[in-house]
């Protein structure tokens, strides 16, 4: 994945402050589900975003480190 894709995803999460993973997919139509999930995995491992399960959905939040 490119740095540009990571920056775009991170900007969306920072702007929204929190967003459901399914909703995030609608903001990134040029990427497949697997590509988005790979980016989410990478950014969460780097602690730039946090991924939390809420029932049957996953929620992303911007980390205080990335702001």
MDTraj code that builds the backbone (N, CA, C; nanometers):
import mdtraj as md
import numpy as np

residues = "UNK UNK UNK UNK UNK UNK UNK UNK UNK UNK UNK UNK UNK UNK UNK UNK UNK UNK UNK UNK UNK UNK UNK UNK UNK UNK UNK UNK UNK UNK UNK UNK UNK UNK UNK UNK UNK UNK UNK UNK UNK UNK UNK UNK UNK UNK UNK UNK UNK UNK UNK UNK UNK UNK UNK UNK UNK UNK UNK UNK UNK UNK UNK UNK UNK UNK UNK".split()
xyz = np.array([
    [0.0842, -0.1183, 0.0000],
    [0.0000, 0.0000, 0.0000],
    [0.0879, 0.1237, 0.0000],
    [0.0364, 0.2267, -0.0564],
    [0.1160, 0.3488, -0.0679],
    [0.1010, 0.4372, 0.0549],
    [0.1965, 0.5253, 0.0709],
    [0.1891, 0.6241, 0.1793],
    [0.0699, 0.7166, 0.1579],
    [0.0386, 0.7424, 0.0311],
    [-0.0742, 0.8295, -0.0025],
    [-0.2059, 0.7679, 0.0472],
    [-0.2217, 0.6380, 0.0295],
    [-0.3426, 0.5689, 0.0756],
    [-0.3515, 0.5734, 0.2276],
    [-0.2400, 0.5502, 0.2942],
    [-0.2380, 0.5564, 0.4410],
    [-0.2734, 0.6962, 0.4897],
    [-0.2181, 0.7981, 0.4238],
    [-0.2451, 0.9361, 0.4626],
    [-0.3929, 0.9708, 0.4425],
    [-0.4518, 0.9218, 0.3336],
    [-0.5931, 0.9488, 0.3062],
    [-0.6821, 0.8848, 0.4128],
    [-0.6554, 0.7590, 0.4446],
    [-0.7334, 0.6891, 0.5469],
    [-0.7188, 0.7586, 0.6812],
    [-0.5975, 0.7929, 0.7175],
    [-0.5728, 0.8591, 0.8449],
    [-0.6430, 0.9947, 0.8516],
    [-0.6420, 1.0681, 0.7427],
    [-0.7099, 1.1990, 0.7386],
    [-0.8603, 1.1832, 0.7593],
    [-0.9185, 1.0799, 0.7004],
    [-1.0625, 1.0548, 0.7168],
    [-1.0949, 1.0250, 0.8625],
    [-1.0160, 0.9386, 0.9231],
    [-1.0405, 0.9015, 1.0633],
    [-1.0202, 1.0221, 1.1546],
    [-0.9173, 1.1011, 1.1292],
    [-0.8937, 1.2200, 1.2124],
    [-1.0064, 1.3208, 1.1978],
    [-1.0547, 1.3391, 1.0755],
    [-1.1628, 1.4347, 1.0516],
    [-1.2914, 1.3904, 1.1204],
    [-1.3228, 1.2630, 1.1106],
    [-1.4473, 1.2109, 1.1682],
    [-1.4349, 1.1824, 1.3182],
    [-1.3139, 1.1713, 1.3691],
    [-1.2821, 1.1352, 1.5079],
    [-1.3149, 0.9908, 1.5411],
    [-1.4274, 0.9413, 1.4950],
    [-1.4587, 0.7985, 1.5048],
    [-1.5462, 0.7623, 1.3863],
    [-1.5254, 0.6421, 1.3357],
    [-1.5988, 0.5991, 1.2170],
    [-1.6067, 0.4471, 1.2172],
    [-1.7199, 0.3957, 1.1742],
    [-1.7351, 0.2513, 1.1613],
    [-1.6539, 0.2036, 1.0412],
    [-1.5978, 0.0855, 1.0520],
    [-1.5168, 0.0309, 0.9429],
    [-1.5971, 0.0227, 0.8138],
    [-1.7216, -0.0191, 0.8220],
    [-1.8057, -0.0293, 0.7023],
    [-1.8276, 0.1081, 0.6376],
    [-1.8437, 0.2111, 0.7198],
    [-1.8622, 0.3461, 0.6662],
    [-1.7332, 0.3962, 0.6009],
    [-1.6200, 0.3636, 0.6612],
    [-1.4912, 0.4024, 0.6051],
    [-1.4756, 0.3484, 0.4638],
    [-1.5219, 0.2281, 0.4403],
    [-1.5126, 0.1674, 0.3072],
    [-1.5814, 0.2537, 0.2013],
    [-1.6904, 0.3192, 0.2372],
    [-1.7619, 0.4033, 0.1400],
    [-1.6829, 0.5293, 0.1041],
    [-1.5912, 0.5708, 0.1911],
    [-1.5066, 0.6864, 0.1627],
    [-1.3850, 0.6500, 0.0768],
    [-1.3609, 0.5204, 0.0603],
    [-1.2436, 0.4733, -0.0136],
    [-1.2840, 0.3735, -0.1224],
    [-1.3686, 0.4149, -0.2167],
    [-1.4195, 0.3200, -0.3169],
    [-1.3125, 0.2659, -0.4118],
    [-1.1988, 0.3345, -0.4194],
    [-1.0934, 0.2897, -0.5094],
    [-1.0126, 0.1719, -0.4533],
    [-1.0390, 0.1365, -0.3266],
    [-0.9675, 0.0262, -0.2628],
    [-1.0616, -0.0897, -0.2325],
    [-1.0067, -0.2091, -0.2335],
    [-1.0853, -0.3271, -0.1958],
    [-1.0962, -0.3332, -0.0438],
    [-1.1868, -0.4187, 0.0037],
    [-1.2021, -0.4375, 0.1472],
    [-1.0700, -0.4851, 0.2071],
    [-1.0038, -0.5764, 0.1399],
    [-0.8759, -0.6290, 0.1906],
    [-0.7691, -0.5209, 0.1995],
    [-0.7648, -0.4319, 0.1021],
    [-0.6670, -0.3235, 0.1043],
    [-0.6936, -0.2283, 0.2203],
    [-0.8199, -0.1943, 0.2412],
    [-0.8558, -0.1048, 0.3521],
    [-0.8226, -0.1713, 0.4851],
    [-0.8575, -0.2977, 0.4991],
    [-0.8294, -0.3663, 0.6248],
    [-0.6790, -0.3756, 0.6492],
    [-0.6015, -0.3956, 0.5445],
    [-0.4558, -0.3995, 0.5574],
    [-0.4023, -0.2651, 0.6065],
    [-0.4561, -0.1563, 0.5519],
    [-0.4160, -0.0228, 0.5968],
    [-0.4546, 0.0004, 0.7426],
    [-0.5756, -0.0398, 0.7785],
    [-0.6224, -0.0254, 0.9166],
    [-0.5307, -0.1045, 1.0100],
    [-0.4953, -0.2248, 0.9704],
    [-0.4060, -0.3084, 1.0513],
    [-0.2712, -0.2395, 1.0710],
    [-0.2149, -0.1903, 0.9616],
    [-0.0844, -0.1236, 0.9687],
    [-0.0894, 0.0002, 1.0579],
    [-0.1900, 0.0841, 1.0382],
    [-0.2001, 0.2083, 1.1162],
    [-0.2294, 0.1812, 1.2639],
    [-0.3056, 0.0776, 1.2916],
    [-0.3337, 0.0457, 1.4318],
    [-0.2102, -0.0132, 1.4999],
    [-0.1322, -0.0912, 1.4285],
    [-0.0075, -0.1444, 1.4859],
    [0.0929, -0.0329, 1.5147],
    [0.0887, 0.0722, 1.4331],
    [0.1756, 0.1883, 1.4542],
    [0.1151, 0.2859, 1.5556],
    [-0.0011, 0.2499, 1.6106],
    [-0.0733, 0.3275, 1.7116],
    [-0.1142, 0.4661, 1.6630],
    [-0.1435, 0.4763, 1.5324],
    [-0.1939, 0.6017, 1.4777],
    [-0.3466, 0.6066, 1.4811],
    [-0.4081, 0.4891, 1.4840],
    [-0.5529, 0.4766, 1.5019],
    [-0.5781, 0.3611, 1.5976],
    [-0.6960, 0.3587, 1.6545],
    [-0.7336, 0.2437, 1.7368],
    [-0.8556, 0.1776, 1.6736],
    [-0.8610, 0.0482, 1.6844],
    [-0.9691, -0.0326, 1.6282],
    [-1.0356, -0.1044, 1.7437],
    [-1.1644, -0.0831, 1.7584],
    [-1.2392, -0.1453, 1.8676],
    [-1.3633, -0.2134, 1.8143],
    [-1.3939, -0.3244, 1.8737],
    [-1.5152, -0.3965, 1.8366],
    [-1.6304, -0.3473, 1.9227],
    [-1.7400, -0.3120, 1.8580],
    [-1.8628, -0.2684, 1.9260],
    [-1.9746, -0.3592, 1.8786],
    [-2.0021, -0.4628, 1.9536],
    [-2.1030, -0.5602, 1.9114],
    [-2.0546, -0.6324, 1.7866],
    [-2.1274, -0.6165, 1.6775],
    [-2.0913, -0.6815, 1.5517],
    [-2.0176, -0.5872, 1.4566],
    [-1.9863, -0.4672, 1.5025],
    [-1.9225, -0.3679, 1.4170],
    [-1.7866, -0.3298, 1.4743],
    [-1.7035, -0.2755, 1.3885],
    [-1.5723, -0.2266, 1.4296],
    [-1.5676, -0.0760, 1.4133],
    [-1.5119, -0.0109, 1.5133],
    [-1.5055, 0.1350, 1.5152],
    [-1.3590, 0.1778, 1.5159],
    [-1.3287, 0.2773, 1.4355],
    [-1.1935, 0.3322, 1.4297],
    [-1.1939, 0.4685, 1.4952],
    [-1.0879, 0.4973, 1.5666],
    [-1.0709, 0.6284, 1.6287],
    [-0.9290, 0.6760, 1.6042],
    [-0.9140, 0.8052, 1.5909],
    [-0.7808, 0.8623, 1.5773],
    [-0.7105, 0.8533, 1.7127],
    [-0.5876, 0.8151, 1.7087],
    [-0.5065, 0.8087, 1.8301],
    [-0.4650, 0.9482, 1.8697],
    [-0.4464, 0.9702, 1.9970],
    [-0.3981, 1.1015, 2.0411],
    [-0.2553, 1.1247, 1.9935],
    [-0.1847, 1.0165, 1.9589],
    [-0.0479, 1.0294, 1.9071],
    [-0.0458, 1.0887, 1.7682],
    [-0.1532, 1.0658, 1.6895],
    [-0.1543, 1.1093, 1.5488],
    [-0.2041, 1.2518, 1.5314],
    [-0.2469, 1.3146, 1.6381],
    [-0.3029, 1.4493, 1.6266],
    [-0.2001, 1.5540, 1.6572],
])
top = md.Topology()
chain = top.add_chain()
for i, resn in enumerate(residues, 1):
    res = top.add_residue(resn, chain, resSeq=i)
    for name in ("N", "CA", "C"):
        top.add_atom(name, md.element.get_by_symbol(name[0]), res)
traj = md.Trajectory(xyz[None], top)
